Amino acid sequence: MKKLNIFLLSLIAVTVFVACGTREDELSNEQFVGTWNWAATTGGIGNINDTPANTGIQRTITFTDTYVYTVKENGATVSEGTYNILKEVTPTEHKEKLFIDFSNYPDVFVDGIDSSNLYLNDHTADGYAYHSKK
């Protein structure tokens, strides 16, 4: 009976360890983690070119390693929730790109990311492109 209890306890421990691991379909958020400062929004029907300098808006988006985000404008929180990073096909270019699915904010495609620049786009006709910097 003691051997059976040890076996069952070991089986439960292995099951919990495997179940808590990263799923293969989850994409890493490592590049995104941190606070990004909005630098520009361009595009749209009116071909806008908004920046912090010409709007007076200081916007940040913070991504945590636990898939939580916060958007602030001039220091006030305007949106927060969770996010997922997926691969989706863009409706305009028909190419597979990273896609950020926000729980309480407009979803966007990732046009580019490096250690200091984040380029996002909604990839719709007359859509907007967003540039942020670390």
N, C-alpha and C positions, 0 to 999 in steps of 0.2 A: 504494500500500500504506500509506503514511504517513497519508493522508486516511482510510482505512478504520480504522486503529488509533485515530485521534483520534475518529472517529464512534463506534466501539464503546466507547471509554473514556467519552465523554460520555453515551452511552446507559446505561451501568452506573451512572454517578454520579447521573443523574436517577432511575433505578429505586431506588437505595438511599435517596435523599432522600425520595421519595414513600412508600416502604415504611416508613420510620421515623417518619412523621408520625402525628398522632392520628387514630384511626379515628372515623368519624362516629357509631358506636353507643356509644362510650365517653362516660360522663358525667363532668363535671368534679368533682374532689374538693376544689377550692379552699376552699369554706366549711368543710370538715371538718378541714383540716390544722391541727395544733397539739395541745396537751394539754388534755383535758377532765377536770374533777374531778367525780366522782359526787356528786350532791346528794340523790337519793331514788329508791327503787323502790317502786311502789305496785301494788295489785291482787292478782290471784290468788284462789284459792278462799277463803283466810282474810282477804282484803282487807287485806294487810299495808301498812305504811307505814314502810319501813326507811330510815334516814338514817345518815350517818357518826356523828352524835351518839348514836343509840340502839343502834348495832351495834359501834362502836369500829373500823369498817373505813374506811380511807381508800383509795378506788379511783380510779385514773386510767386513761384510755384515750388513747393518742397515735396520731394518724394522720399519716403522712408524705406528702409530695407524690409519692413513688414507690410509693404504694399498699401500704405496710407499716404494720402496727399493732402496738401493745404494750399489754397490760392489766397493770397492777400493783395489788396489794393490800398496803397498809402497806409499800410500797417494794419488795416482792418481785414479780418477773415471774411471772404465772400463765398468760398466754397471749400468743403472738406469732405472726405469720404475715402473710399478704397479705389484701387485701380488694378487692372490686369494688363499684362503685355502679351499680345497675341501676334500671329502672322495672318494677314488678310490681303486680299487682292484689291488694289485701288480701283475705284469706279472710273477714273479718268485715264490712267495710264495702263491699266490692266496688268500691273506688275505686283508681285508679292512683296509687301513691306511690313515692318513692325507697325503695330496698331496699339494705341493706348485706349483702353476701355475704362472710362471713369464712371463711378457710381452716381455722381451728382454734378457733372460738368460735361460740356460737349466733347465727344470722342474725336481723336485726331490720329493721323498717320505720322510716322516718324520719317522725315526726309533725310535726316542726317543727325549724327551725334558724335562728339568727341569729348575730350576732357574739359573743354571750355565752351562749347557751342552746342545748342540744341535747336534743331529746325523741325517744326511741326507744320502740318498742312491738313485742311479738312477735305481736300481732293474732291470738291464738287465743282460744277460749272460756276464760274465767277466766285470761286472760293477764296479763302484767306490763307496766307502763309504767316507763321509766327516764328520769330527768332528770339532765343533767350541765351544768356551767358552766365557762367558760374563766376 
